[in-house]
C-alpha cells in the first residue's frame, strides 16, 4: 500500500505569504504612526505659549513630542 503526504505546503509559498503580510502590516503601522504624530503636532501647535508652559512644554518641543514613542 502506498501513501504520500499532502499536508505540506508548496515550498516557499508560506514564507512568501507571511513576508508579504508582514510587509503590509509594517506599512500600515508606519502610516498609523505618521497620522498620530501629525494629529499630535497639530493639536500642540494650536495651543498658546501659556497653555504649553502650563504642561511643561515650549514651542520648540512640539516636533520631538510628536515623534516620540511615549504612550499618548
C-alpha positions in Angstrom: 0.0 0.0 0.0 1.5 3.4 -1.0 0.8 6.7 0.7 2.0 10.2 0.3 1.9 13.3 2.5 -0.5 16.0 1.4 -0.3 18.2 4.5 2.8 20.2 3.5 2.5 23.4 1.5 4.4 24.1 -1.7 8.0 25.1 -0.9 8.3 28.9 -0.5 4.6 29.8 -0.6 4.0 30.1 3.1 7.2 32.1 3.7 6.4 34.5 0.8 2.8 34.9 2.1 4.0 35.6 5.6 6.6 38.1 4.4 4.0 39.9 2.3 1.6 40.1 5.2 4.4 41.4 7.5 5.4 44.0 4.8 1.8 45.2 4.5 1.4 45.3 8.3 4.6 47.3 8.7 3.5 49.8 6.1 0.1 50.1 7.8 1.8 50.6 11.2 4.0 53.3 9.7 1.0 55.1 8.2 -0.8 55.0 11.6 2.2 56.3 13.5 2.6 59.1 10.9 -1.0 60.1 11.3 -0.9 60.1 15.1 2.2 62.3 15.0 0.5 64.7 12.6 -2.5 65.0 14.8 -0.4 65.4 18.0 1.7 68.1 16.2 -1.4 70.0 15.1 -3.1 69.9 18.5 0.1 71.1 20.3 0.7 73.8 17.7 -2.8 75.1 18.2 -2.1 75.8 22.0 -0.9 79.2 23.1 2.5 79.7 24.7 0.8 80.0 28.1 -1.0 76.7 27.7 2.2 75.0 26.5 4.1 76.3 29.5 1.3 75.0 31.8 2.0 71.5 30.7 5.8 72.0 30.8 6.5 72.4 27.1 7.9 75.0 24.8 7.0 75.6 21.2 10.4 74.0 20.1 9.4 70.8 21.9 6.4 70.0 19.7 8.2 68.1 16.9 10.2 66.0 19.4 7.0 65.1 21.4 5.1 64.3 18.2 7.9 61.9 17.0 8.3 60.3 20.4 7.1 56.7 21.1 5.7 57.5 24.5 2.1 56.4 25.1 -0.2 59.3 24.4 
